[in-house]
Amino acid sequence: MAISPILFITYLDELLKSQGLCSFKILGYADDLAFIAKDKTESCSIINKLRRLNEFLELNEKKCGILSVNDEDFSGRQEFMGIPIVN
């Protein structure tokens, strides 16, 4: 078994904990993460915390997207905090 994935997961887990991101629902596969937010306020909090991680981990916002299942929060918007809203 390769040790690199285990080290990455361990590092990422500690990094997310240090920023208070483990209080949110998170889905992950390999090096991709999906954060589940209840509303626009929670989405804003997650985005701000993730942006603070840039010092430790390169985040490619061009590959990021927001998928809204509650159209009231993002109705008629193309993006939120510079991140595109995807369908």
C-alpha positions as a printed Julia matrix, in Angstrom:
87×3 Matrix{Float64}:
   0.0    0.0     0.0
   1.3    3.44   -0.92
   1.93   5.75    2.02
   1.36   9.04    0.13
  -2.47   8.9     0.24
  -2.4    8.13    3.96
  -0.07  11.05    4.64
  -2.22  13.37    2.51
  -5.41  12.39    4.34
  -3.74  12.79    7.73
  -2.35  16.21    6.8
  -5.64  17.35    5.28
  -7.63  16.17    8.3
  -5.42  18.16   10.69
  -5.53  21.2     8.4
  -9.33  21.14    8.2
  -9.6   20.73   11.98
  -7.27  23.68   12.57
  -9.55  25.94   10.51
 -12.78  24.72   12.12
 -13.96  23.12    8.89
 -14.69  19.71   10.43
 -17.9   21.08   11.91
 -19.36  21.02    8.38
 -20.38  17.95    6.41
 -17.53  17.06    4.04
 -17.38  14.49    1.25
 -14.01  13.59   -0.17
 -12.5   11.42   -2.86
  -8.78  11.41   -3.62
  -7.84  15.12   -3.64
 -11.39  16.43   -4.23
 -13.61  17.76   -1.46
 -17.26  18.75   -1.31
 -18.58  20.8     1.6
 -22.29  20.66    2.4
 -23.74  23.99    3.57
 -27.28  24.64    4.82
 -27.53  28.19    3.5
 -25.7   31.18    2.04
 -24.28  32.19    5.43
 -22.74  28.77    5.96
 -21.43  28.79    2.37
 -19.76  32.14    3.04
 -18.14  30.79    6.2
 -16.78  27.72    4.39
 -15.38  29.77    1.51
 -13.66  32.22    3.85
 -12.11  29.41    5.89
 -10.93  27.62    2.76
  -9.33  30.8     1.44
  -7.32  31.06    4.65
  -5.87  27.63    3.84
  -4.04  29.01    0.78
  -0.99  29.45    2.98
  -0.81  25.68    3.45
  -2.64  24.19    0.5
  -3.12  25.48   -3.03
  -6.79  25.8    -3.84
  -7.73  26.2    -7.49
 -10.87  28.34   -7.39
 -11.21  27.96  -11.17
 -12.07  24.31  -10.52
 -14.48  25.15   -7.69
 -18.22  25.49   -7.99
 -21.33  25.91   -5.92
 -24.22  23.56   -6.54
 -27.37  24.98   -5.04
 -30.32  22.79   -4.18
 -32.04  25.71   -2.43
 -32.6   28.21   -5.24
 -33.78  30.92   -2.81
 -30.21  31.57   -1.64
 -28.58  31.81   -5.07
 -31.51  32.58   -7.37
 -30.49  34.43  -10.52
 -26.81  34.56   -9.58
 -23.92  33.45  -11.77
 -21.41  33.38   -8.93
 -21.05  33.8    -5.18
 -17.9   35.31   -3.67
 -16.14  34.84   -7.0
 -17.0   31.14   -7.25
 -19.32  30.07  -10.07
 -22.72  28.6    -9.36
 -23.09  25.41  -11.38
 -26.19  23.49  -12.42
